[in-house]
Amino acid sequence: MNELKVSFTPTQEQLNQLYKWTIFPQSNWSVIDKSFREGNLCIALMQNKVVGFFSYSLEAVSIFIKIAETDKNYQNKGIAKLIKSEIEKKFINTKYKAFYLYCEPKSSQFIWKKLGFDYFPERAKGGSNELIYMYSIFGNVAKLSTTNYKDFANQNSIEIWGAHNSKDQKPIFFSTLDCHLDGKTLLKPVLFFGNRDWKIRLKYNEKIFEGRYKDYDRSNEIYECFYIEKLK
């Protein structure tokens, strides 16, 4: 395969080249153009020809992939995988920890699955939302478990209950938490794509918080996911 290159600074000429082969309708081009103007359009090049792109936006702590496509004449060559990898490298040492997106068309979920994306937990976006949301975490965050639950007793920990679970049942996501010497700043922040109304239990510094995630820190302005970097 000819050498693939990735660029985060596409030119207007390269943008026009992209528009010649994209199958997305012109009604979507304004989305791509906005990413271009904001410096959030990553393209893949082969022999100076644009063969793929990710159009994205930077949220509070994650990257929302708005549109992504590979030229149909260059598919199955690892182009999307390369673009994703290069974006991860660009942001690995920043506040951005994960990608998320919704699948349009829905059949694209199988491609994203191959690229390492997982589905949002059931009803994370509410009960009536028919969109398929997926995410991929690349930052250094606390790893939440779903199996082999045990009572954390007095350990610093987080437990999360989903839409169909009560606190009389075992949590469906959980992890121990480690802090820096200040006793509040987490060594690895908690990042979780769930519903803000879901119940959590936080045990830390001999304290316990039980309630909805959104009630834990009302000043938190991160809305695309659960995100706890510092304990209250």
FINU-841163 format. One record per residue (C-alpha): y, x, z; residue in three letters; chain. Coordinates in pm, 1 decimal, always signed. Each point is the difference from the previous one (the first is absolute). Example, Ala and Ser with C-alpha at 12.3 -4.5 7.8 and 13.67 -1.06 7.14 Angstrom:
BEGIN
((-450.0; +1230.0; +780.0); ALA; A)
((+344.0; +137.0; -66.0); SER; A)
This chain:
BEGIN
((+0.0; +0.0; +0.0); MET; A)
((+347.1; +123.1; -78.3); ASN; A)
((+203.8; +100.8; +301.7); GLU; A)
((+159.0; -284.9; +190.0); LEU; A)
((+336.2; +42.6; +166.7); LYS; A)
((+188.9; -224.1; +239.1); VAL; A)
((+376.6; -40.4; +16.9); SER; A)
((+220.4; -171.7; +258.0); PHE; A)
((+309.8; +44.3; -217.6); THR; A)
((-70.3; -180.3; -328.4); PRO; A)
((+271.1; -5.1; -263.6); THR; A)
((+141.6; -305.5; -173.6); GLN; A)
((-189.5; +104.8; -311.3); GLU; A)
((-326.7; +5.4; +195.0); GLN; A)
((+78.7; -340.6; +148.1); LEU; A)
((+52.8; -139.8; -350.0); ASN; A)
((-329.0; +156.5; -105.6); GLN; A)
((-174.7; -178.3; +285.9); LEU; A)
((+140.6; -335.5; -111.0); TYR; A)
((-160.0; +42.9; -341.8); LYS; A)
((-353.4; -26.5; +134.4); TRP; A)
((+17.7; -189.2; +330.9); THR; A)
((-171.6; -338.2; -7.6); ILE; A)
((+231.3; -135.3; +269.9); PHE; A)
((+245.5; -256.3; -142.9); PRO; A)
((+368.1; +82.2; -32.1); GLN; A)
((+67.0; -220.5; +302.4); SER; A)
((-159.9; +279.1; +207.8); ASN; A)
((+194.9; +281.3; -158.5); TRP; A)
((+293.4; -47.9; +236.1); SER; A)
((-235.9; +89.2; +285.9); VAL; A)
((-100.4; +322.6; -172.4); ILE; A)
((+360.8; +74.9; -91.3); ASP; A)
((+109.3; -43.0; +362.1); LYS; A)
((-265.1; +246.4; +115.1); SER; A)
((+119.9; +240.5; -269.1); PHE; A)
((+361.2; -24.2; +118.5); ARG; A)
((-99.7; +42.2; +365.2); GLU; A)
((-220.3; +303.4; -68.2); GLY; A)
((-319.1; -189.9; +82.0); ASN; A)
((-177.5; +17.2; -334.6); LEU; A)
((-282.9; +251.4; -30.3); CYS; A)
((-142.4; +65.4; -347.2); ILE; A)
((-300.1; +188.3; -134.9); ALA; A)
((+38.4; +209.8; -314.3); LEU; A)
((-252.7; +133.7; -247.9); MET; A)
((+137.3; +223.2; -274.4); GLN; A)
((+349.4; -130.4; +84.3); ASN; A)
((-113.0; -359.6; -50.5); LYS; A)
((+36.2; -251.9; +284.3); VAL; A)
((-351.3; -130.7; +69.3); VAL; A)
((+34.4; -166.9; +339.6); GLY; A)
((+243.1; -93.9; +274.5); PHE; A)
((+46.5; -139.1; +351.3); PHE; A)
((+314.7; -200.9; +72.7); SER; A)
((+51.2; -20.8; +375.4); TYR; A)
((+250.0; -62.6; +278.0); SER; A)
((+37.8; +168.3; +337.0); LEU; A)
((-32.5; -240.3; +291.2); GLU; A)
((+44.8; +86.5; +368.8); ALA; A)
((-313.6; +213.2; +42.7); VAL; A)
((-202.9; -81.4; -311.0); SER; A)
((+20.9; +5.5; -377.9); ILE; A)
((-27.7; -328.0; -188.2); PHE; A)
((-150.6; +42.0; -346.7); ILE; A)
((+175.9; -255.7; -216.7); LYS; A)
((-150.5; +71.0; -341.4); ILE; A)
((-251.8; +259.2; -116.6); ALA; A)
((-158.4; +49.2; -338.4); GLU; A)
((-185.7; +245.6; -220.0); THR; A)
((+35.2; -0.1; -377.8); ASP; A)
((-311.6; -177.7; -131.0); LYS; A)
((-71.0; +297.5; -228.3); ASN; A)
((-26.5; +233.8; +300.8); TYR; A)
((-190.5; -206.5; +253.3); GLN; A)
((-298.3; +132.9; +199.8); ASN; A)
((+147.0; +350.2; +10.5); LYS; A)
((+103.0; +4.2; +366.5); GLY; A)
((+368.5; -54.3; -74.6); ILE; A)
((+66.8; -260.4; +271.5); ALA; A)
((-195.2; +210.4; +250.7); LYS; A)
((+217.1; +301.6; -81.0); LEU; A)
((+326.5; -194.1; +32.3); ILE; A)
((-107.9; -143.6; +335.8); LYS; A)
((-98.3; +346.2; +122.6); SER; A)
((+331.6; +154.6; -103.2); GLU; A)
((+200.4; -274.7; +171.1); ILE; A)
((-203.3; +60.2; +315.9); GLU; A)
((+81.1; +372.0; -16.3); LYS; A)
((+368.3; -75.6; -46.7); LYS; A)
((+18.8; -220.0; +310.2); PHE; A)
((-272.4; +141.9; +226.3); ILE; A)
((+248.8; +166.6; +236.8); ASN; A)
((+246.7; -288.0; +10.1); THR; A)
((+19.7; -328.4; +192.0); LYS; A)
((-196.4; -175.3; -275.7); TYR; A)
((-366.4; -41.8; +94.3); LYS; A)
((-163.2; -247.4; -239.9); ALA; A)
((+3.8; -188.9; -328.8); PHE; A)
((-29.5; -374.3; -32.3); TYR; A)
((+6.3; -245.2; -290.4); LEU; A)
((-120.0; -333.7; -124.6); TYR; A)
((-238.3; -23.0; -292.1); CYS; A)
((+146.7; -145.6; -318.0); GLU; A)
((-210.5; -82.4; -188.2); PRO; A)
((-256.8; -68.3; +270.3); LYS; A)
((-262.8; +190.3; -196.8); SER; A)
((+195.2; +321.0; +65.8); SER; A)
((-138.9; -3.0; +355.4); GLN; A)
((-312.1; +175.9; -126.5); PHE; A)
((+206.3; +285.1; -142.5); ILE; A)
((+196.4; +38.3; +322.8); TRP; A)
((-325.4; -2.5; +195.6); LYS; A)
((-117.9; +298.8; -203.7); LYS; A)
((+327.0; +172.5; +87.2); LEU; A)
((-74.3; -29.2; +371.5); GLY; A)
((+185.4; -320.5; +87.1); PHE; A)
((-132.2; -250.5; +253.3); ASP; A)
((+68.0; -371.8; +34.4); TYR; A)
((+242.1; -134.1; +257.2); PHE; A)
((-187.5; -171.2; +285.2); PRO; A)
((-68.1; -368.1; -57.6); GLU; A)
((+313.3; -214.5; +42.4); ARG; A)
((+218.0; +301.8; +68.0); ALA; A)
((+258.3; -158.8; -229.9); LYS; A)
((-51.8; -352.8; +129.9); GLY; A)
((-256.2; -268.4; -72.5); GLY; A)
((+128.3; -134.0; -333.0); SER; A)
((+89.4; +323.1; -179.7); ASN; A)
((-219.2; +37.4; -308.5); GLU; A)
((+120.9; +347.3; -92.8); LEU; A)
((-243.2; +285.6; +50.7); ILE; A)
((+165.8; +272.0; +208.4); TYR; A)
((-142.8; +350.8; +32.7); MET; A)
((+101.9; +320.0; +176.0); TYR; A)
((-78.2; +370.4; +14.7); SER; A)
((+99.9; +216.5; +296.3); ILE; A)
((+68.2; +368.3; -64.4); PHE; A)
((+208.8; +98.6; +303.5); GLY; A)
((-118.3; +134.7; +333.6); ASN; A)
((-36.2; -322.4; +200.1); VAL; A)
((-236.2; -131.1; +266.4); ALA; A)
((-332.8; -103.2; -150.2); LYS; A)
((-87.1; -356.1; +96.4); LEU; A)
((-368.3; -79.7; +47.6); SER; A)
((-177.5; -327.3; -72.3); THR; A)
((-347.0; +71.1; +142.0); THR; A)
((-158.0; +119.4; +326.0); ASN; A)
((+267.6; -148.6; +221.9); TYR; A)
((+6.8; +100.6; +364.7); LYS; A)
((+233.6; -84.8; +286.6); ASP; A)
((+268.9; +267.3; +11.4); PHE; A)
((+50.9; -52.0; +375.2); ALA; A)
((+304.8; +207.2; +95.5); ASN; A)
((+24.9; +193.8; -325.7); GLN; A)
((+313.2; -24.7; -211.9); ASN; A)
((-110.6; -231.3; -279.8); SER; A)
((+84.4; -278.6; -243.1); ILE; A)
((-213.8; -305.2; -78.3); GLU; A)
((+75.3; -253.9; -273.9); ILE; A)
((-132.3; -353.4; -46.1); TRP; A)
((+7.1; -163.8; -344.6); GLY; A)
((+79.3; -354.2; -108.3); ALA; A)
((-340.3; -144.2; +94.0); HIS; A)
((-44.7; +183.8; +328.4); ASN; A)
((+99.9; -83.8; +356.0); SER; A)
((+45.3; +257.1; +273.5); LYS; A)
((-325.0; -126.3; +152.9); ASP; A)
((-170.4; +167.2; -294.6); GLN; A)
((-20.3; +368.1; -76.2); LYS; A)
((+297.7; +139.0; -193.5); PRO; A)
((-61.8; +63.2; -367.9); ILE; A)
((+206.6; +321.4; -14.0); PHE; A)
((+44.0; +253.7; +277.7); PHE; A)
((+75.2; +363.6; +79.6); SER; A)
((+82.7; +233.3; +284.8); THR; A)
((+352.2; +143.7; -1.7); LEU; A)
((+116.4; +351.0; +83.2); ASP; A)
((+356.6; +87.1; +96.2); CYS; A)
((+221.6; +304.9; +3.1); HIS; A)
((+105.3; +144.0; +335.4); LEU; A)
((+276.6; -259.8; +32.4); ASP; A)
((-272.1; -262.1; +48.0); GLY; A)
((+155.4; -234.4; -257.6); LYS; A)
((+3.5; +158.3; -345.2); THR; A)
((-338.6; -39.0; -167.7); LEU; A)
((-167.5; +306.2; -148.9); LEU; A)
((-112.8; -230.4; -279.1); LYS; A)
((+196.6; -321.8; -54.2); PRO; A)
((-172.4; -335.7; -38.3); VAL; A)
((+26.1; -142.9; -352.1); LEU; A)
((-180.5; -321.5; -84.7); PHE; A)
((+45.9; -259.6; -273.8); PHE; A)
((-37.4; -322.7; +194.5); GLY; A)
((+181.3; -321.2; +83.5); ASN; A)
((+290.0; +38.8; +242.7); ARG; A)
((-121.7; -306.6; +192.0); ASP; A)
((-335.0; +158.8; +78.5); TRP; A)
((-74.2; +85.1; +361.2); LYS; A)
((-14.4; +355.8; +125.2); ILE; A)
((-77.7; +166.9; +330.2); ARG; A)
((+165.8; +333.8; +72.1); LEU; A)
((-108.6; +206.0; +297.5); LYS; A)
((+220.3; +298.5; +77.4); TYR; A)
((+125.2; +189.5; +301.3); ASN; A)
((-175.6; -248.5; +229.4); GLU; A)
((+186.2; -287.3; -167.4); LYS; A)
((-143.8; -283.0; -208.4); ILE; A)
((+169.4; -206.5; -268.8); PHE; A)
((-181.6; -308.5; -128.8); GLU; A)
((+159.1; -226.4; -258.9); GLY; A)
((+104.1; -29.7; -360.6); ARG; A)
((+73.6; +325.0; -178.2); TYR; A)
((+349.2; -118.6; -93.5); LYS; A)
((+82.4; -56.9; +367.8); ASP; A)
((-85.8; +354.3; +105.8); TYR; A)
((+321.9; +152.9; -130.8); ASP; A)
((+259.7; -248.7; -120.1); ARG; A)
((+226.4; +283.5; -117.6); SER; A)
((-263.5; +127.0; -243.7); ASN; A)
((+133.1; -42.4; -355.0); GLU; A)
((-322.1; +97.9; -176.4); ILE; A)
((-138.0; -314.1; -160.6); TYR; A)
((-258.1; +102.2; -261.1); GLU; A)
((-259.0; +103.6; +259.9); CYS; A)
((-70.2; +52.9; +368.4); PHE; A)
((+156.6; +332.8; +90.3); TYR; A)
((+20.4; +149.7; +346.5); ILE; A)
((+122.4; +356.8; +29.2); GLU; A)
((+137.0; -7.1; +351.9); LYS; A)
((-118.1; -206.1; +294.8); LEU; A)
((+257.2; -203.0; +189.2); LYS; A)
